[in-house]
């Protein structure tokens, strides 16, 4: 198979995935996550039920379809941090940029979507799993970036601190979204909270995982 054929195949797979996700989101927002079945999504997207489950093995991931991006978010920022930049400084910079850009990955999802999640125990549980997975991924990256020994607990402790701050800020964004605040209002408040949260960690881990020149 040629490179062009592989590229076309990949694009078609992505189009199918996007089509399923789009129709699933519309159904979830209209009827509520728990009332929509995989069969409903398949019918709306005009694909087989097996096709839906091939792309989304768990129904929850039809609604929360940024799983891979979300889980890798903090680890990626650390991996890509600048020379002389610590893990904490890189994550602060990235969070400020995400808030300024109203990035859905940090919680700027709109009131309808936020309400859909909070109204479904299954989605609340799955989102909690996302946070846990993200923290574990960050710990693995921190261990690699600092050449930590296998039994060194420091990467996990630092990941727990950083993951906890991100979880609190995410929850605050959702709370304000559900309260009817505009994205600009939320961004203004979150910018202040980011300063408070990261300043709190500065003394403890401000010099952790500084990238050499």
Secondary structure, DSSP 8 states (H G I E B T S, - for coil): --HHHHHHHHHHHHHHHHHHHHHHHHHHHHH-GGG--HHHHHHHHTS-HHHHHHH-SSTHHHHSTTHHHHHHHHHHHHHT--TT--HHHHHHHHHHHHHHTT-GGGT---HHHHHHHHT-HHHHHHHHHHHHHHHHHHHHHHHHHTT--TT--HHHHHHHHHHHHHHHHHHHHHHHHHTT--HHHHHHHHHHHHHHHHHHHHHHHTTTT----
